[in-house]
Amino acid sequence: MSFIIYDITFLILFIIFVSIFLYNNKKNIKKEGPFFLYKTSWGIKLINYIGGKYKKTLKFLSYVSISLGYFLMATMMFLIIQTIYLYLTTNIATVVKAPPLMPLIPYFPRLFGVESLFPPFFFAYFIISILIIATVHEFAHGIFARSYNIKIKSTGFAFLKYFPALFGAFVEQDEKQMNKANRFEQKSILSAGVFANTITAILFYIIFFWFFTLAFTPSGIIFNDYQYSIVEISSISMINGIQLNNFSQENIANLINKTGFNEIKVDEKNYVGIKGFPVNNNEHIALYDDSPAINAKLNGAIIAINNEKINSLDDFKDELLRYSPGEKITIKTKTDIEENYEIVLGENPQEKDLSFLGIAFIDRKRTGITGKLFNAFSSFKKPNIYYEPKSDSSIFIKDLLWWIIVINILVALFNMLPLGFLDGGRFFYLTILGITKSEKIAKKSFAVLTYFILFLFILLMIKWAFSFW
């Protein structure tokens, strides 16, 4: 909480500083739409040097950049359509209350109630991330443009008129020379920014991986469920003391206690809760076993058993094997605070001589493009392991690196959307022009796709809004 106060103070001071800066330099400020543009010549010499000296290398990288541009465009369109499909065919909108389209502004996880999905997004993270991302993005545009002998007229920053804390960078090229360049050169320049963002994301991921290895240490295990069994619905004889004669899903739903534990009897065996809805044509259902863990409401990362530290799954298994059924143990867990649970171990259902706690480790690897990307991004740590930072600054730096990577990827994807005001807009127009050789068809295709994407965004937001009614 103390850092938030410092961060908000920094935000206020930054707004005051930028406001004074813009006022003192108002002669050099140009108004364009909702932005104030401050034009300079910073970095032009460096852009000219790199763009002029490494033309052959940049020509080769142009093929990579253009190919990546098509890949990102296709991926973004797929993600949009997939998201709309999920919102139209599932109840995801009732589970995720945040809007599907959220502005990337400081504190948005807290503002939109998605703190469980994202780490904190302080203003300090925002300004550092944007400075890195905007700089590499715009400089890449300029360097590739200069390699094709297109003049760079200026560089600078764009500040939002009514909230100058939100800003970006730009590199202004000679538009006449840009329009005269052939389609390959133009597409190369347009995709150069997202190419640079992708490379930056990869480099920072390497740094992130290295930093996490040095700054965090395994200090516990994380379980994500309690032990459960799949049983036949027809074998359920009693729920909460009430004899069950009708095995319908509706009847079961009416009998269970949705706010607490349930006593469920199946063939003389007791269960304490319903894990999920019936499966296999409503013939089976998942029930939580009557285990010590669920009865004690065990929660958090397990960091010690009887004061013996648990750093891995092997440590956990070996420690449990030391105790017999009926023995009492003290399990220390950690969430925001440390808690101690005194638990009497049960009998293992498979081997009566072994102790039984009743926690489960479910492999929840995600599928699809986004799922595989998430799995790859999460590969820096072992599954089901709780990591403890070696210092408070470790968490700050880890989250900062995480945001730099994620925002680079988001900017790369978003910029390749075929919309008029984005790099992907003209990139798509040039592609259709190259295929059809008709400027009329290219313009019409570009306009139709732009309106189609905007329609999809509106449809997505309408579906989300109606989920509250």
N, C-alpha and C positions, 0 to 999 in steps of 0.2 A: 504494500500500500504506500509506503514512503517513497518508492521509486516513481509511482504514478504521479505523486505530487511534484516531484522534480521534473518529470516528463511534461506535465501540463504547464509548469512554469517555463520550461524550455520552449514549448509550443507558443505561448503568449509572447515571450521575448523574441522568438523568430518572426512572428507576424509583425511586431512593432518594428524590428530591424528591416524587414523587407518593405514595409510600408514607407518608412523613412527613405530607404534606398531608392524606391520607385519615384518618390516625390522629388528627391534631389536630382534624379536623372531623367526627369519627365521629358526633356528635349530629345532624348534618345529612345523614348518609349513609343511603341506603335500599338494602337488598339486594333485587334483583329478578332471579331466575334466576341466570345466571353473571356478573352485572354488579353493580358498586357505582354507585349513582346519586347524584350530588352536585347538589342542586337549588339554584338561585339565582333572582334576579330580573333578572339582567343582560340588557339588550337589550329588555326588555318595553316600556319607554316608546317606543323606536324602532319596534318592531313595531306598537304601537297607533297611533302617529303616521302611519306610512306606510299601514297598513291602513285607517285612518279617513279620511285626506285624499284618497286616490286610488282611491276605490271604483269610479268609472265606468271608469277605466283598467284596474283589476284585473278588473272584470266582463268587459271585452272580452278581456283576456289569458286569462281562464278558458277561453274557447272554444279558443284556441290551445293552452293547457296540456292540456286534455282530449284534443284531437286528437293531440297529440304523445304523450300517454300510450298511446293505442291503437296508434299507429305503433311505439313502443318495445316494447310488449308483443308485437305481431305479429312484429317483427324478432327479439326474443329467442327466441321459440318457434321461429322458422325456423332461427336459428343453432344451437339445441340439436339439432333434428331433423337438420339438415345435418351437424353434427359426428358424431352417432351413425351416420348413414349412411356417412360417410367411414371411421369406425372399423370398421364391420361389413363394408364392401365393399372396403377397400384395406388395404395394409400400413403405413398411416401410424403405427400404434402402435409398429412396430419401428424406424421412422425417428426419430420424436419420442419419446424415452424418458421425458420428463416426464409426470406424470399430467395428464389433460385437465381436471381440476378442481384448481386450486392455490390455496391461501390467499394473499391479498395481504398478505404480511408482509415486513418489511425483509429484504433479502438473498435473497429467494426465487429470483432468477435463478441465483445461485451455489448455493443449497441444492438446487435441482431440475435443475441442469445445462442451463439455457436461456440462458446468457450470450450466445450467438450471436444470439438472437432479441430480447433486451431489453437496454437499457442498465443499468448498475448501479442498484440500488434501496437506497440508504443509508437509515438511520434518519432522517437529517436531511430527506431527500426525503419520507419517510413522514409525519413529524409536520407539516411545512409543508403538504403536499397535503391531509391529513385535516382540518387546521384550516380550510383554505379551503373544501373540499368540504362538510364537515359543517355549517359555519356557514351557507353560502348555501342548502343543502338545507333545514335545519331552520327558518331564518328565513323562507324562502319559504312553508313550511307555515304558520307563525305569521301572516305578513302576509296571506295569502289567507284564513285562518280569521278573522282580525280584521275583514277587509272584509265578512264575512258575519255580523258581530256575535257571534262565538264567542269567549268569554273565554280568554285565555292565563293559565294558572295559574302556570307556572314555566318556566324554561330551565335548562340545566345540561349536565353531562358524564357519560358512562357509561364506567366503566373495567372492563376484564376482571379478574375477581377474582384469578386466579392469575398474571396477567402484565399489570400496569397500564400497560405501555407501549402496549398496544393499547387505543384508546379511541375514542369518538365523541361527538357532541353530540345533544341532544334539545330539543324545545319541547313542553311539556305543555299541551294544550288541555282545555277542559271537555268530557268525553266525553258527558255528557247533552245538552248543547247541540249537539254534533257529530252525535249520533244523531238529533236532532230536525230537523236541517237537511235540505232536500230532496236528491234524488239528484244533481242538477247541482252543487249547492254542495259536497257531500261529494266528488264526483269531482274537482272543481276543486282542493280543498284537498289531496287525496291525490296528484294529479299535479303539484302546484306544486313539490315538491322536485326531481323529475327535470327539470321545465321550467327551474328555476334552474341545475341542473347542466349542462344542454345549452347555455344562454346563456353560462355561465361558460367552458365548453370552447371555444366560438366566440371569446369575447373573448381568452382566453389563446392561442388559435391565432394571432390577429392579432398579439399581442405576440411570440409565438414567431417568426412570419414576419419581423417587423420586426427582432427581435434577431439572428436568424440572418444576415440580409442585412448587418447592421452588424458582427457579431463574427466572421464566417467569410469566408474568401476562397478562390476556386478556385485549387488548387495542384497539380493533376495530373489524370490520367484513370484510370478503373477499368475494366478489361476483365473479363468474366465467363465467358470460355470461350476455347478455342483453335480455330483454323480446322479445319473438318471437311467431309467430303463424304458424300453419300448414294450408295452403290454397290449393285449387284446382288450378292446373296450367291453366286449361281452363278458369278460372275466371279472370286471369291477362289480363288487357285491355291495359296497357301502361307501358313501361320501358324507363325512362329518356326522356320523351316527344315523344317517338316513338310508334305509334299504333302497337299493337301486333296482327297479324293475324294468324301466324303459332306458335303453342304451343310446338314445339319440344325443346328438351334439348339443341340441337346445336344452335338453334336460340336465345334462352335465353342467352346462354353463350356468343354469339357474341354481344349482346346488353348491357350487364352489364359492368359497370366500375369497373375493378378489383383493382384499386388503391384508390378508395374512395367510397363515398356514392352513392346510386342509388335511384331514385324516381320511385317507383313501385306502380301502382294503381290497386286495386282489388275491384270491386264492389263499387266504389266511396270511398274506404278507402285507405289511403296512408301508404306505408311501405318504409323503407330507406335502405334496404340491403338484400341480399340473404345469409342465414345462411349455407345452405348445398345443396347438389345435390338432385334432385327429389327422392321421395320415393314412396312406394306402387305402383309398376309398372309404375313409372313416371307420376302418376296422381296427386300427391301432392308435395308441396315444402315448406320448412321452410323459412319464411321471418321475418326479424327484424321489430318490431313495430316502428312507428314514435314516439319515446319516448324522454323525456328530457335527460336521461342518455346517450343514444347513440349519440344524437345530440351534446352534450357537450363533447363527447369523455371521459367520466368519467373513470378514471383508478386508480388502487391502492386500498389499504385497507382503508375503510371509518373509520376515527377515531373521527370525530366530525361533528355535524350539528348545525350551528349557535352557535358555541363554547360550545355546550353541548356534553360532551364526550360520545362516543358510545363504550361500552364494550361487548355487546352481541346482538344477533338477536332481542331479546325482547326490548332492549334499542332502536334499530333502528326503529322497528315497532311503538313503543310508541311515538317516537319523530316525525315520519312522520305524525301520526294521529293528531298532534297538528296543522297542516297546511292545508289550503284549496287549491283546484286547482287554479292556477294563481298566487299564492304567490311565492316570490323569497326567496330562502334559500342559505346559503353558506355551502358547503360541503368540509371538509378538509380530504384529503387522504394522504397516505404515501406509497411511493415505496422506492427508495434510498433517496429521498428528500420529504418534505411535500409540497403539493400543495393545493390551494383553488379554488373551482369551484362555480361560481354564476349561479344557475339554477332556472328557473321558472318551478314549478311543473305543470304537466298536469292533465287531468281528468282520473280517474280510469275507464278502459273499462267496468268493471262489475258493479261498483257503482259510479255514476257520482258525488256524493257528496264527495267522498274521493279523496285525492291527489294521484298522480301517478308519480313515478320516472323512472321505467322501467329497473331495474336490476334483474338478475335471479341467483338463487342458484341451480346449477345442481348437483345432487348426482352422482358422477363418481366413485363409488366403483368398484374395479377391480375384475375380475372373474378368475377362474383357480387357480392352486397351487400357482404360483408366485403372482397373484393378492390378494389371501386370506392372504398370508404371508405379503404382503405390507400393507393390511388393518389392520391386527393385529399389525404390527409394528407401524402403525400411530395412534393407539388407545390412545396414551398418550395425545392427544389434541383433542378438540372438532372440528367438521367440521365447515368450514366457519368462524372461529375465528382467528383474527390476534393477535399474542402474542408478547409482548415487553420485551426484556431482562432487568433485573434490573441493570446490569452492562455490560461493554464490555467483561469482562472475562467470563460472562455467555455463550456468543456465542462460544467462544473458547472451553470451557469445553464441551458444548453440542455437538459440531461437533466432538471433540475428542472421546467422548463416543459413538457417532453414528458410527464412523469409526471402533472402537474396536469391536462393535457388528457385523457390516456388514462384516468386514474382517474375523472374526471368522467363520461366516456362510459360506463365500466364500471358505475359506481354508478347512472347513469340507466337503463341496460339491465337490470341485475340487480334494481333496486327495482321494476320493472314486471312482474316474473315473477308470475303469479297464484298465489302461495303465501301461506298464512295469515299469516305473520309479516312480510310485506312490504307496501308500499303497493299493489302490484299485486293482492294477494289480495282486499282489500275492494273495490278498483276493479272487478275482474272480477265479484265478487258483486253489486255495485250494478248493473252492466251487465245481467246475467242477470235480476235482479229487475225492472229496467225493461222488459225484453223480454217476460218471461213473466207479470209481476204476481203471481208465486207465490214466497213466501219459502221454501217447501219445496223447490221445483225449484232455486232459486238456491243454497240451502245444499248440496243434493246435487251440483249441477254443480260448485260450488266445491270440495267435498271430493274428487270424482272427479278433477278436473284436478290438484289438489294431489298426490294419490297417483300419478297418471300421470307428473307431472314428476319426483317423487322416484324412481319406478321407472326412468325414463330415465337419471337421474343414476347410479343403482346399476348399471344395465346398461352404461353408459359406463365406469365404473370396473372392472367385472368384465372387460369386453373388453380394457381396457388391462392389467390384471393378468395375464390369460392370454397376452398377447403375449410374456411373458418365458419361457414354457414351450415 
